[in-house]
Amino acid sequence: MRAFSSRIEPAGRDRAGHLLVAGFACFALAILVFAAGQVMLRLPQRFGIDYGEGFVWGQVGDLLAGRIYRPLSEYPYALMHYTPLYHAVVAALWRLGFDPLIAGRAVSLVSGLVLAGACGLMAALALPEDRPRGRKLIAGVTAAMLVAAMPEVVEWSTVMRVDMLATSLGMLGLLALRLRDRGPAWTVAAGLCFLLALLTKQNTLVPAAAGIGALLITEPRAALRLGGALAGIGLALIGAAELATHGEFLRHVVLYDAARFNWDQMITLWIPHMLDVAVPLPIAVGFALVRLRQLGRARTWRRDPTAWSVLALSFHLGLGLLLTLGIAKMGAGPNYLLPLFVPVAVLAGMALAELPRGMLAMLVLLATGALWSLASYPFPSRQWFAERDRQCAELVDMVRAAPGPVLSENMTLLMRAGRPVPWEFGSITELTLLGLFDEAPLVKRFEDGFFDTLIVYSWGPERFSEAVRAAAWRRYERVAVIGRFEVWRRRKAD
């Protein structure tokens, strides 16, 4: 701590410097304790925390069985939402004997840790090279802690979803591109990271677009070479995937994004989650605008790594803010905000380090905002998990004992019981309502009583079309309620 405070300028070794170090230590400790508590609580849960964990688990099973990207006309109706890198990693861990659900969460957790570290390094390296080491350390630590303090990052780092791996790979690509002046291998590494991010989630374009877009201003030829190489490799991979899947690959990864917009979600989702960055967002935006104005006046951005960093992070911020509108899509969640929250943390960390006279006040403001967002976020309690675990264990026993096929809105129940996932409710419903999927065979399965048991907790229009819901209610009757879950079986008269 003494070494740290001695590097802070202009505070030096005075009382303000020691207060700043103490503030950093308390902030970091509070964040680490809270995040560690959530990881220990959430990671070992045997059933789904997030709705999407069940269908991702099912997709990993389809990958191992060689059934991914198959025609949507075949039952089970398995829409493969994403490009397959995350699934391949989890599948490899599953083959090694790890529990697939917990292994998938572990991949997300490691990705979250890598993301925090990459953001910290990016914040430190993005400062001008003549800045004291202490300021760079402040920028890096602040950025890393702000990422770790975002409840959405904590949440998505502990679920079996592709987003954290894709986000961390994108950030690693930007970090590698920042280091390109140390040798051409870093540019290759950046391209590889961008490509791997797209192979994890096909719409993870923001980091590559921001990095190459900034490079187009500072080093146009390098940008064209990198962009051309990525485009060429990407098209080749798409062509190979189309051939291997008989034309199904693009249908799956493009249809994934087909959904209606519900603008009410801007009020119910966008505003509450944006409040979590109510403090660092204006700081990041203000800092980016000031630095961009300085660069515009000086016109010194050519082959300047610092100028590239500011441009890339500013582009990332702007594109990320634009993409937050995607949260209005039916079925969208807080993961749509990650492309914005990442550059917000980096730029806010840089802003703190570049304003030494107001550093202590800004640190207090950032820490207060971060701790408030964590404390107010609706994380489930230990008691909630215990009760839900008891309910799910009882339901899994029902699924295993059922003599015929079972449909469950919580798809991890099916995977735990070794039963197939009939379809992913949200996507199939959206495709049906958009006229991209014929639900007639699906409705007929309900009318014929194909399923022995239905386990449902919402019956919401975002998961079940009117025709599906009506057919299910005619042929089945509710026989039990376990917590929030309803158990339905064929009507006795049938």
C-alpha positions in Angstrom: 0.0 0.0 0.0 2.9 2.4 0.7 4.4 1.8 -2.7 1.0 2.3 -4.3 0.4 5.6 -2.5 3.9 6.9 -3.2 3.2 6.7 -7.0 0.0 8.8 -6.9 0.4 12.3 -8.2 0.0 14.9 -7.0 -1.2 13.5 -3.7 2.1 11.9 -3.0 2.5 10.6 0.5 0.1 13.0 2.2 -3.1 12.2 4.0 -5.2 12.3 0.8 -3.0 9.7 -0.8 -3.5 7.3 2.1 -7.2 7.9 2.1 -7.3 7.1 -1.6 -5.4 3.8 -1.0 -7.7 2.9 1.9 -10.7 3.7 -0.3 -9.4 1.5 -3.1 -8.8 -1.3 -0.7 -12.3 -1.1 0.9 -13.9 -0.9 -2.5 -12.0 -3.8 -3.9 -12.6 -5.9 -0.8 -16.4 -5.2 -0.7 -16.7 -6.2 -4.4 -14.6 -9.3 -4.1 -16.5 -10.5 -1.0 -19.9 -10.0 -2.6 -18.9 -11.5 -5.9 -17.3 -14.5 -4.2 -20.5 -15.1 -2.1 -22.6 -15.1 -5.3 -20.3 -17.5 -7.0 -20.3 -19.9 -4.1 -24.1 -19.7 -4.0 -24.9 -19.9 -7.7 -22.3 -22.0 -9.3 -23.1 -25.4 -7.7 -26.9 -25.2 -8.2 -28.1 -28.4 -9.9 -31.0 -26.8 -11.7 -31.4 -23.8 -14.0 -30.9 -20.3 -12.6 -31.6 -18.7 -16.0 -34.3 -19.9 -18.4 -31.8 -20.3 -21.2 -29.5 -22.7 -19.3 -31.8 -25.6 -20.2 -31.8 -25.1 -23.9 -28.0 -24.4 -24.0 -27.5 -27.7 -22.1 -29.7 -29.4 -24.6 -27.7 -27.9 -27.5 -24.5 -29.2 -26.0 -26.1 -32.7 -25.9 -27.2 -32.3 -29.6 -23.6 -31.4 -30.5 -22.3 -34.5 -28.8 -24.9 -36.6 -30.6 -24.1 -34.9 -34.0 -27.5 -33.4 -34.3 -26.8 -29.6 -34.3 -28.1 -27.4 -37.1 -30.6 -30.0 -38.3 -33.8 -29.1 -40.2 -36.4 -27.3 -38.0 -39.0 -29.6 -39.4 -37.6 -32.5 -37.5 -38.8 -33.3 -34.0 -37.4 -32.4 -31.5 -37.5 -28.9 -32.9 -33.9 -28.0 -31.9 -33.1 -24.4 -33.0 -29.3 -23.9 -32.5 -29.2 -20.3 -31.5 -25.5 -19.7 -31.7 -22.2 -20.5 -33.4 -20.8 -23.6 -31.5 -17.5 -22.7 -29.8 -18.9 -22.4 -26.3 -20.9 -25.6 -26.8 -17.7 -27.4 -27.9 -15.8 -26.3 -24.8 -18.6 -27.4 -22.5 -19.0 -30.7 -24.5 -15.3 -31.4 -24.0 -15.6 -30.9 -20.2 -18.8 -33.1 -20.2 -16.8 -35.9 -21.9 -14.1 -35.6 -19.2 -16.8 -36.4 -16.6 -17.7 -32.9 -15.3 -21.3 -32.0 -14.6 -22.3 -30.2 -17.8 -24.4 -27.5 -16.1 -21.8 -26.6 -13.6 -19.0 -26.9 -16.2 -20.9 -24.4 -18.4 -21.2 -22.0 -15.5 -17.5 -22.5 -14.8 -16.6 -21.5 -18.4 -18.7 -18.3 -17.9 -17.0 -17.6 -14.6 -13.5 -17.9 -16.0 -14.6 -15.7 -18.9 -15.8 -13.1 -16.4 -12.5 -13.1 -14.6 -10.6 -12.8 -17.8 -12.9 -9.9 -18.9 -12.2 -8.0 -15.7 -8.5 -8.5 -16.1 -8.6 -7.5 -19.8 -10.6 -4.4 -19.0 -8.0 -3.4 -16.3 -5.1 -3.9 -18.6 -6.9 -2.0 -21.4 -7.5 1.0 -19.1 -3.9 1.1 -18.0 -2.5 0.8 -21.5 -4.9 3.3 -23.0 -3.5 6.1 -21.0 -0.7 8.2 -22.6 2.7 6.5 -22.3 4.1 9.3 -20.3 1.7 8.9 -17.4 3.2 7.7 -14.1 2.9 4.1 -13.3 0.7 4.9 -10.3 -2.0 6.5 -12.5 -2.0 3.5 -14.8 -2.4 1.2 -11.8 -5.3 3.3 -10.6 -7.0 3.1 -14.0 -6.5 -0.6 -14.3 -7.7 -1.5 -10.8 -10.7 0.8 -11.1 -11.8 -0.6 -14.4 -11.4 -4.2 -13.2 -13.4 -3.5 -10.0 -16.1 -1.7 -11.9 -16.6 -4.7 -14.2 -16.7 -7.0 -11.2 -19.1 -4.7 -9.5 -21.7 -4.7 -12.3 -24.5 -7.1 -11.1 -25.2 -8.1 -14.7 -21.6 -9.3 -15.1 -21.9 -11.2 -11.8 -25.2 -12.8 -12.9 -24.0 -13.8 -16.4 -20.7 -15.1 -15.1 -22.5 -17.7 -13.1 -24.9 -19.1 -15.7 -24.5 -21.6 -18.6 -24.8 -19.1 -21.4 -22.5 -18.1 -24.2 -22.3 -14.4 -23.5 -19.4 -14.0 -21.1 -17.1 -16.1 -23.2 -18.0 -14.1 -26.3 -17.6 -10.8 -24.5 -14.2 -11.7 -22.9 -12.8 -12.8 -26.3 -13.9 -9.6 -27.9 -12.2 -7.6 -25.1 -9.0 -9.7 -25.5 -9.1 -8.8 -29.2 -9.1 -5.1 -28.4 -6.3 -5.6 -25.9 -4.2 -7.5 -28.4 -4.8 -4.8 -31.0 -3.7 -2.1 -28.5 -0.4 -4.1 -28.3 0.2 -4.3 -32.1 3.1 -1.9 -31.9 5.0 -4.5 -30.1 5.0 -6.9 -33.0 2.8 -8.3 -35.8 2.0 -11.4 -33.7 -0.4 -9.2 -31.6 -2.4 -8.2 -34.7 -2.8 -11.9 -35.5 -3.8 -12.6 -31.9 -6.4 -9.8 -32.1 -7.9 -11.2 -35.3 -8.0 -14.7 -33.8 -9.8 -13.4 -30.7 -12.3 -11.5 -32.8 -12.9 -14.6 -34.8 -13.3 -16.8 -31.8 -15.8 -14.3 -30.3 -17.9 -14.6 -33.5 -17.6 -18.4 -33.3 -19.0 -18.2 -29.8 -21.9 -15.8 -30.6 -22.5 -14.8 -34.1 -23.5 -11.2 -33.4 -20.5 -10.3 -31.2 -19.4 -7.7 -33.8 -19.0 -4.6 -31.6 -15.4 -5.2 -30.4 -14.1 -6.0 -33.9 -16.0 -3.1 -35.5 -14.7 -0.7 -32.9 -11.1 -1.9 -33.0 -10.9 -2.0 -36.8 -12.9 1.2 -37.2 -10.4 3.0 -35.0 -7.5 1.4 -36.8 -9.0 2.7 -40.1 -8.4 6.2 -38.8 -4.9 5.7 -37.3 -3.5 3.1 -39.7 -5.8 2.6 -42.7 -3.7 -0.1 -44.4 -3.4 -2.2 -41.3 -7.2 -1.9 -40.8 -7.9 -3.0 -44.4 -5.6 -6.0 -44.1 -7.1 -7.1 -40.8 -10.7 -6.5 -41.8 -10.1 -8.3 -45.2 -8.5 -11.3 -43.5 -11.3 -11.6 -41.0 -13.9 -11.3 -43.8 -12.2 -13.9 -45.9 -11.8 -16.4 -43.1 -15.3 -15.8 -41.9 -16.9 -16.3 -45.3 -14.8 -19.5 -45.8 -16.0 -20.8 -42.4 -19.6 -20.0 -43.2 -19.3 -21.8 -46.6 -17.9 -24.8 -44.9 -20.6 -24.8 -42.2 -23.3 -24.5 -44.9 -21.9 -27.5 -46.8 -21.6 -29.6 -43.6 -25.1 -28.8 -42.5 -26.8 -29.0 -46.0 -27.7 -25.3 -45.8 -29.1 -25.3 -42.3 -26.3 -23.3 -40.5 -27.3 -19.8 -41.7 -30.9 -20.6 -41.2 -30.3 -21.4 -37.5 -28.0 -18.5 -36.6 -30.0 -15.9 -38.6 -33.4 -17.1 -37.4 -32.1 -16.8 -33.8 -32.4 -13.0 -34.1 -35.9 -13.1 -35.5 -38.2 -11.7 -32.8 -40.9 -9.2 -32.3 -40.2 -6.0 -30.4 -42.0 -5.1 -27.2 -41.1 -1.5 -26.4 -42.6 -1.8 -22.9 -39.4 -3.6 -22.1 -37.5 -0.4 -22.4 -39.3 0.6 -19.2 -39.3 -2.7 -17.5 -35.8 -3.8 -18.4 -33.7 -1.1 -20.1 -34.3 1.7 -17.5 -33.7 -0.5 -14.3 -30.5 -2.0 -15.7 -29.2 1.4 -17.0 -29.6 2.7 -13.5 -26.8 0.3 -12.5 -24.4 2.4 -14.5 -26.0 5.7 -13.6 -22.7 6.9 -12.1 -19.9 5.5 -14.4 -21.9 6.0 -17.7 -21.9 9.9 -17.7 -18.3 9.9 -16.4 -17.3 7.6 -19.3 -19.2 9.5 -21.9 -17.8 12.9 -20.7 -14.3 11.6 -20.6 -14.6 10.1 -24.1 -16.0 13.4 -25.5 -13.2 15.4 -23.9 -10.5 13.1 -25.2 -12.0 13.0 -28.7 -12.1 16.7 -28.8 -8.5 17.0 -27.8 -7.5 14.5 -30.5 -9.5 16.4 -33.1 -7.7 19.6 -32.2 -4.2 18.1 -32.1 -4.7 15.8 -35.1 -2.0 13.5 -33.8 -3.9 10.2 -34.1 -1.8 8.7 -36.9 0.0 5.6 -35.7 -0.6 6.7 -32.1 -1.6 3.7 -29.9 -3.1 6.1 -27.3 -5.3 7.8 -29.9 -6.4 4.4 -31.2 -7.3 3.3 -27.7 -9.6 6.4 -27.2 -11.2 6.0 -30.6 -11.8 2.3 -30.2 -13.3 2.6 -26.7 -15.4 5.5 -27.8 -16.7 3.6 -30.8 -17.3 0.6 -28.6 -19.3 2.8 -26.2 -21.4 4.3 -29.0 -22.1 1.0 -30.7 -22.8 -0.6 -27.3 -25.3 2.1 -26.4 -27.1 1.6 -29.7 -27.3 -2.1 -29.3 -29.0 -1.7 -25.9 -32.1 -1.1 -27.8 -32.1 -4.8 -28.6 -33.4 -5.3 -25.0 -36.8 -4.5 -26.5 -36.8 -7.8 -28.4 -39.1 -10.5 -27.0 -37.0 -12.8 -24.9 -34.1 -10.4 -24.5 -32.3 -10.0 -21.2 -29.5 -8.0 -19.5 -26.9 -9.6 -21.7 -27.8 -7.1 -24.4 -26.2 -4.4 -22.2 -22.8 -6.1 -21.9 -21.3 -4.4 -25.0 -22.0 -1.0 -23.3 -21.0 -1.8 -19.8 -17.5 -3.0 -20.8 -16.3 0.2 -22.3 -18.1 2.2 -19.6 -15.9 0.5 -17.0 -12.7 1.0 -18.9 -13.3 4.7 -19.7 -14.5 5.5 -16.1 -11.3 3.9 -14.8 -9.2 6.1 -17.2 -11.2 9.2 -16.1 -10.5 8.6 -12.5 -6.8 8.3 -13.1 -6.6 11.4 -15.3 -8.3 13.6 -12.7 -5.9 13.4 -9.7 -7.3 16.4 -7.9 -10.8 15.1 -7.8 -9.8 11.5 -7.6 -10.9 10.8 -4.0 -14.4 12.3 -4.6 -14.9 10.5 -7.8 -13.8 7.2 -6.3 -16.4 7.6 -3.5 -19.0 8.4 -6.1 -18.1 5.3 -8.2 -17.9 3.0 -5.3 -21.2 4.2 -3.9 -22.9 3.7 -7.2 -21.4 0.3 -7.7 -22.3 -1.0 -4.2 -25.8 0.4 -4.5 -26.4 -1.4 -7.7 -25.2 -4.7 -6.2 -27.2 -4.3 -3.1 -30.4 -3.4 -5.0 -30.1 -6.1 -7.7 -32.7 -8.9 -7.3 -30.3 -11.8 -6.8 -32.1 -14.9 -5.4 -31.4 -15.6 -1.7 -30.0 -18.8 -0.3 -33.4 -19.7 1.1 -35.0 -19.2 -2.3 -32.4 -21.6 -3.9 -33.0 -24.2 -1.1 -36.7 -24.2 -1.6 -36.5 -24.2 -5.4 -33.9 -27.1 -5.2 -36.4 -29.2 -3.2 -39.2 -28.5 -5.7 -37.0 -29.3 -8.7 -35.8 -32.5 -7.1 -39.4 -33.6 -6.7 -40.2 -32.7 -10.3 -37.2 -34.6 -11.6 -38.5 -37.7 -9.9 -41.8 -37.2 -11.7 -40.1 -36.8 -15.0 -38.1 -39.9 -14.5 -41.2 -41.9 -13.5 -43.4 -40.6 -16.4 -44.1 -43.5 -18.8 -44.2 -41.2 -21.8 -42.6 -38.0 -23.2 -42.5 -34.9 -20.9 -42.6 -31.2 -21.8 -41.0 -28.9 -19.2 -40.7 -25.1 -19.4 -37.7 -25.5 -17.0 -35.6 -27.6 -19.4 -32.9 -28.4 -16.9 -35.4 -30.8 -15.3 -35.5 -32.8 -18.5 -31.7 -32.8 -18.9 -31.2 -33.9 -15.3 -33.7 -36.8 -15.9 -32.0 -37.8 -19.2 -35.1 -36.8 -21.3 -34.9 -34.8 -24.6 -35.9 -31.1 -24.8 -38.9 -31.0 -27.2 -38.2 -27.4 -28.3 -37.1 -24.1 -26.9 -40.4 -22.3 -26.2 -39.4 -18.6 -26.8 -37.7 -18.9 -30.1 -40.2 -21.4 -31.7 -43.1 -19.2 -30.5 -41.5 -16.1 -32.0 -40.8 -17.8 -35.3 -44.4 -19.1 -35.4 -45.8 -15.6 -34.9 -43.5 -14.2 -37.5 -44.6 -16.8 -40.0 -41.3 -18.5 -40.1 -42.3 -21.8 -38.5 -45.3 -24.1 -39.0 -46.6 -25.0 -35.6 -49.4 -27.3 -36.9 -47.4 -30.5 -36.2 -46.6 -29.1 -32.7 -50.2 -28.3 -31.9 -51.2 -31.8 -33.1 -48.9 -33.4 -30.6 -50.9 -31.7 -27.8 -54.2 -32.6 -29.4 -53.2 -36.2 -29.7 -52.0 -36.3 -26.1 -48.4 -37.1 -27.2 -46.9 -35.8 -23.9 -47.6 -37.7 -20.7 -46.8 -34.8 -18.5 -46.5 -31.0 -18.8 -44.5 -28.9 -16.3 -45.1 -25.2 -16.8 -44.7 -22.1 -14.7 -45.8 -19.2 -17.0 -48.1 -20.1 -19.9 -47.0 -16.7 -21.1 -47.5 -15.5 -24.7 -43.8 -15.1 -25.1 -43.4 -18.9 -24.6 -46.7 -20.4 -25.9 -48.8 -19.3 -28.8 -52.6 -19.1 -28.5 -53.1 -22.3 -30.5 -50.6 -24.2 -28.4 -52.0 -23.0 -25.2 -55.6 -23.8 -26.2 -54.7 -27.3 -27.4 -52.8 -28.0 -24.2 -55.7 -26.8 -22.0 -58.2 -28.9 -23.9 -56.3 -32.1 -23.7 -54.6 -31.8 -20.3 -55.6 -30.9 -16.8 -53.6 -29.5 -13.9 -53.1 -32.2 -11.3 -50.5 -30.6 -9.0 -48.8 -27.3 -8.0 -45.3 -27.5 -6.7 -44.0 -24.0 -5.8 -44.5 -21.9 -9.0 -44.6 -25.1 -11.2 -47.8 -26.5 -12.4 -48.0 -30.2 -13.3 -50.5 -31.2 -16.1 -51.5 -34.6 -17.3 -53.9 -36.0 -19.9 -57.5 -35.6 -18.9 -59.0 -38.7 -17.4 -61.8 -38.9 -19.9 -59.1 -39.2 -22.6 
